[in-house]
Amino acid sequence: MLIHAAAGAVGHAAVQLAKAEGAYVIGTAPADDHDFLRDLGTDELVDDTADFAATVHSVDTALDLVGGDFGPRTLGTLRPGGLLLAAVPGAPGLAPEEAEARGMRCAVITPEPSGERLTKIAALLANTRIRLHVEAALPFTDAARAHELGDAGHRKGALVLALPN
Ligand SMILES: NC(=O)c1ccc[n+]([C@@H]2O[C@H](COP(=O)([O-])OP(=O)(O)OC[C@H]3O[C@@H](n4cnc5c(N)ncnc54)[C@H](OP(=O)(O)O)[C@@H]3O)[C@@H](O)[C@H]2O)c1
């Protein structure tokens, strides 16, 4: 499985969930984040400034957390019949029909609550098979500051806003 933006809040969780399912995981991320991602079990890493499409081939599934031209470029890394999961709202970069015309599949994914999945993830967290890296936790009243930190980039894992009791 290829996971773009693997060091981010969603990406680093996706890496660990894919590993827990037994996948061989290739991540794209800034070079500074490669050690962090290796520690989480990522099997191969591609620098985010490199042309991933030139080195990654024949993957079964790709998760696009970047959007724009990443969708069309990622199609070339898939095996015939492979699946592209486009997760950036409003910017999947290509239509599912386009993927089908090239012999691949594309699904645009949106967050949907599922008690069954959350129970499974809670068990993985409880037995520390996955761990979430919290870069910073801020009180809810600092939401504006959290957005500034998020927009500034160059951080790993998640930013957390803590709700008052
Ligand atoms: N559909 C859904 O269910 C769903 C749910 C949640 C989030 N999302 C979307 O998923 C995306 C990621 O969310 P997030 O919360 O994980 O964001 P995030 O925590 O800001 O992480 C983004 C990561 O991507 C890295 N990055 C930026 N450009 C890259 C590139 N070209 N190649 C590889 N890595 C790159 C960033 O590194 P630097 O900061 O060092 O550049 C950062 O580590 C967002 O667009 C969000 O809207 C979708």
The ligand as an SDF file (V2000), in Angstrom:
LIG
                    3D

 48 52  0  0  0  0  0  0  0  0999 V2000
  -11.6940   12.1600    3.6870 N   0  0  0  0  0  0  0  0  0  0  0  0
  -11.4420   12.0080    4.9640 C   0  0  0  0  0  0  0  0  0  0  0  0
  -12.0290   11.1570    5.6500 O   0  0  0  0  0  0  0  0  0  0  0  0
  -10.4320   12.8870    5.6360 C   0  0  0  0  0  0  0  0  0  0  0  0
  -10.3170   12.8830    7.0170 C   0  0  0  0  0  0  0  0  0  0  0  0
   -9.3280   13.6630    7.5860 C   0  0  0  0  0  0  0  0  0  0  0  0
   -8.4710   14.4070    6.7660 C   0  0  0  0  0  0  0  0  0  0  0  0
   -8.6350   14.4090    5.4280 N   0  0  0  0  0  0  0  0  0  0  0  0
   -7.7350   15.1710    4.5400 C   0  0  0  0  0  0  0  0  0  0  0  0
   -6.4970   14.5000    4.5080 O   0  0  0  0  0  0  0  0  0  0  0  0
   -5.4520   15.4550    4.3340 C   0  0  0  0  0  0  0  0  0  0  0  0
   -4.3800   15.2350    5.3860 C   0  0  0  0  0  0  0  0  0  0  0  0
   -4.9230   15.5600    6.6760 O   0  0  0  0  0  0  0  0  0  0  0  0
   -3.9970   15.5520    7.9480 P   0  0  0  0  0  0  0  0  0  0  0  0
   -4.8760   15.9730    9.0840 O   0  0  0  0  0  0  0  0  0  0  0  0
   -3.2460   14.2640    8.0510 O   0  0  0  0  0  0  0  0  0  0  0  0
   -2.9700   16.7400    7.6020 O   0  0  0  0  0  0  0  0  0  0  0  0
   -1.6070   17.1150    8.3290 P   0  0  0  0  0  0  0  0  0  0  0  0
   -1.5720   16.5560    9.7180 O   0  0  0  0  0  0  0  0  0  0  0  0
   -1.4000   18.5590    8.1040 O   0  0  0  0  0  0  0  0  0  0  0  0
   -0.5010   16.2890    7.5160 O   0  0  0  0  0  0  0  0  0  0  0  0
   -0.1200   16.5790    6.2440 C   0  0  0  0  0  0  0  0  0  0  0  0
    1.2680   15.9500    6.0700 C   0  0  0  0  0  0  0  0  0  0  0  0
    1.5610   15.8980    4.6960 O   0  0  0  0  0  0  0  0  0  0  0  0
    2.9140   16.2950    4.4860 C   0  0  0  0  0  0  0  0  0  0  0  0
    2.9970   16.6970    3.1070 N   0  0  0  0  0  0  0  0  0  0  0  0
    2.6390   17.8840    2.5510 C   0  0  0  0  0  0  0  0  0  0  0  0
    2.8230   17.8350    1.2220 N   0  0  0  0  0  0  0  0  0  0  0  0
    3.2930   16.5810    0.9450 C   0  0  0  0  0  0  0  0  0  0  0  0
    3.6860   15.9180   -0.2410 C   0  0  0  0  0  0  0  0  0  0  0  0
    3.6350   16.5460   -1.4110 N   0  0  0  0  0  0  0  0  0  0  0  0
    4.0990   14.6290   -0.1610 N   0  0  0  0  0  0  0  0  0  0  0  0
    4.1600   13.9760    1.0120 C   0  0  0  0  0  0  0  0  0  0  0  0
    3.8370   14.5630    2.2020 N   0  0  0  0  0  0  0  0  0  0  0  0
    3.4080   15.8480    2.1350 C   0  0  0  0  0  0  0  0  0  0  0  0
    3.1150   17.3650    5.5350 C   0  0  0  0  0  0  0  0  0  0  0  0
    4.4860   17.5840    5.7880 O   0  0  0  0  0  0  0  0  0  0  0  0
    5.0500   19.1050    6.0060 P   0  0  0  0  0  0  0  0  0  0  0  0
    4.0940   19.7930    6.9150 O   0  0  0  0  0  0  0  0  0  0  0  0
    6.4050   18.9450    6.5940 O   0  0  0  0  0  0  0  0  0  0  0  0
    5.0660   19.6990    4.6410 O   0  0  0  0  0  0  0  0  0  0  0  0
    2.4020   16.7310    6.7210 C   0  0  0  0  0  0  0  0  0  0  0  0
    3.2460   15.8200    7.4150 O   0  0  0  0  0  0  0  0  0  0  0  0
   -6.1060   16.8490    4.4140 C   0  0  0  0  0  0  0  0  0  0  0  0
   -6.2360   17.3450    3.1000 O   0  0  0  0  0  0  0  0  0  0  0  0
   -7.4480   16.5760    5.0360 C   0  0  0  0  0  0  0  0  0  0  0  0
   -8.4130   17.4910    4.5640 O   0  0  0  0  0  0  0  0  0  0  0  0
   -9.5910   13.6480    4.8580 C   0  0  0  0  0  0  0  0  0  0  0  0
  1  2  1  0
  2  3  2  0
  2  4  1  0
  4  5  1  0
  4 48  2  0
  5  6  2  0
  6  7  1  0
  7  8  2  0
  8  9  1  0
  8 48  1  0
  9 10  1  0
  9 46  1  0
 10 11  1  0
 11 12  1  0
 11 44  1  0
 12 13  1  0
 13 14  1  0
 14 15  2  0
 14 16  1  0
 14 17  1  0
 17 18  1  0
 18 19  2  0
 18 20  1  0
 18 21  1  0
 21 22  1  0
 22 23  1  0
 23 24  1  0
 23 42  1  0
 24 25  1  0
 25 26  1  0
 25 36  1  0
 26 27  1  0
 26 35  1  0
 27 28  2  0
 28 29  1  0
 29 30  1  0
 29 35  2  0
 30 31  1  0
 30 32  2  0
 32 33  1  0
 33 34  2  0
 34 35  1  0
 36 37  1  0
 36 42  1  0
 37 38  1  0
 38 39  2  0
 38 40  1  0
 38 41  1  0
 42 43  1  0
 44 45  1  0
 44 46  1  0
 46 47  1  0
M  CHG  2   8   1  16  -1
M  END
$$$$
